Amino acid sequence: MSKALDGIRVIDMTHNQAGPACAQILAWLGADVIKLETPGKGDVARAQNNDELFFLSFNANKRSLTLNLKSDEGKALFRKLLAKSDVFLENFAPGAVARMGFDFETLQKINPRLIYATIKGFGTTGPYSDFKSFEPVAQAMAGAMSVTGQPDGPPTYHWPAIGDSGTGMHMVIGILAALNQRHLTGKGQEVEVSMQESVLNIMRVSLRDHQRRGSAMPRTGNQLGKNVPGTAYRCKPGGPNDYVYVLAQQQMWDDMLRVTGLEDKLGVEKYSTPAGRWEHREEVDAAIESWSLQYDKYEVMKILGDAGVPCGATQDTAEILEDPHLIERDMILDVDYPKYGTFKTVGCPIKMSDSRAEITRPPELSEHSAEVLAEFCDVSPEEFEKLKLDGVV
């Protein structure tokens, strides 16, 4: 079966998470992603926490090429590779790639059809453009931390990587749009995504609510707006993660009362409208939780789900890795890696009927260097051995 991005070649000169997450999605969709790394060191994520699990999480389906871009030979080979590529992706510190001699204008001369994709903490213009960023910085600067946490607590870091992987997903969209436009114009272009702006885009509902209130949004913990029910409720046996999140809209209220044994509230005026339930939320929430505590979180989810009430058990990471639903949908997979053994990874969340994503293991450092250089730069085995001796690869 052909892949959606068959024939698209991506040079992935990124590290850590935002760039690699973007390139991994492109690879899952069928692009030939060549991960460009520093000889002997590679992506800094390869050594994070003294193992490669972080690297393995974001670099499946890629080929690894090492090149010393401080050497003339390395730069020459890189130019040859760029001339035969469709996308160049980088997320280095502001100005770093330009100082190597590979700014957008230079690469346009090498390959006018090349998409130059750059990820920065704050973009390439504006007062903060020279500042570096990491995930918590992006969340702080885009307002996400200000609305996360309990009302009486501090601004709170949101562990899911909306700043890193969220930025990577935004960049995937930008690259695909640029490739489509290239079909019309024949020209490449620069695509820029900033971490702050990616998180800001995800924050739009809070900005809407600010304008409704006329003041900054407060932290509300697990409560979603003025929805009742619209929070997490404790379940049996009452452990720290034994909760289920329930969000029932007006048209679901009566059905929820029937399946939870709370029929005595059917037709009661003070509970019959969203405004009434919000006004009496403490007693409504207490009644729901007195019911939910009779069951474990999966039983609660089954009862309410069968009744058409949106709800979800608060699964921890161990439960996620064994979730039968995710396993059936190829979202939790076992992958073998030579130096690590079997590890579990996340599959491709994009399901296409004519382009099924197959997850292959991440590459070892420089694993495909000889192969890639022979394929695109006409480097013979003898020439490759000399490049190794000279520290170019």
NORSUL-V872297 format. One record per helix or strand of 3 or more residues. SS is the DSSP state (~ for helix, > for strand). FROM is the first residue (numbers start at 1). TO is the last residue. If there is no record, write none. Layout:
BEGIN
SS|FROM|TO / SS|FROM|TO
END
This chain:
BEGIN
>|9|13 / ~|18|28 / >|32|37 / ~|44|50 / ~|53|57 / >|62|66 / ~|72|83 / >|87|90 / ~|96|99 / ~|104|110 / >|115|120 / ~|135|141 / ~|145|147 / ~|165|185 / >|190|194 / ~|195|202 / ~|204|213 / >|230|234 / >|243|247 / ~|250|259 / ~|263|265 / ~|269|271 / ~|274|279 / ~|281|292 / ~|297|306 / >|310|313 / ~|317|321 / ~|324|328 / >|332|337 / >|341|346 / ~|369|377 / ~|381|389
END
